[in-house]
């Protein structure tokens, strides 16, 4: 990604019951679905992580976590700025 741009990292998961999506950010913070416009990082209703105005400090490994009573799964994505 280019510095100053916005980045959308999709994360889709299906299951019964529907899994809850959260993200483990590169700085170690865990982020769940949040109201639109709440900070530079937010999780959309479909599980997509949106990072606004990225800088080189945002680079690193981001992990999507899908969890439900039936089990869990994770997907790691490396962001380079």
N, C-alpha and C positions, 0 to 999 in steps of 0.2 A: 504494500500500500504506500501511497505517497503521503508525506507529512502534511497535515492539515486537512486531509480528506476524511470521509466517513467510510466505515467498513461494516459490512453485514456478514456474519458468520452463521450460516443456516445449521439447524440441528433438528432433524425430524425423527420422531419415535412413535411407534404404534403399539398398542397392547390393550388388554382388558383385565383390569381397569386401566384407563388411560394414564400413561406415565407422567410424572411431574418433571419438567425440565428446569435445570439450573446450570449455571456455568461457574467454573473455577477459573478466575482471572489469573493473568500472568503474575500479578503481585500477591497472589494467595487469597484474595477476597472471593467469597462465594456470593453469587448474584442470582436471584430468582426473578420471576416475572414481576415487572414493576410498571407503574403508571407512565405513560408517554411523557417524555421531556424531563424525567427525573435524573439529572446529571449527564455526564458524557457517555456513560455505559448503561444500556438498558436491554432487557429481554422482552422481545415481542410475544404476543399471545401464541404464535406458532413455534416458539422456541428459538428464534433467530436472535443472536447477540448483535446489537448495534453499538459500535464505538464511533463517537463523533470527534472530529478534529484530532486525529491520532498524531502522536509525536514518537520520536525514537524511544522514549521511555515506555511506550505501550507495547513494544516488541516482546515476543516471548511465546510461551506455550499456553493455550487456552483449552480447557477441557469441558466438553458438554457432558452433563450427567443426566441420565434418564432413569427415574426411580419410581417403582410402584410396589404394592404388596407382592406382586408376582415375580419381582426381581429387579435387577438394575443393569445398566450398561453405560459405557463411557466412550467418548471419541475425542482425541486430542488433535488440535489444529495449531500449527506454528504460524505466527504472524510476524512478518518482516516489514519494517517501515524504513 
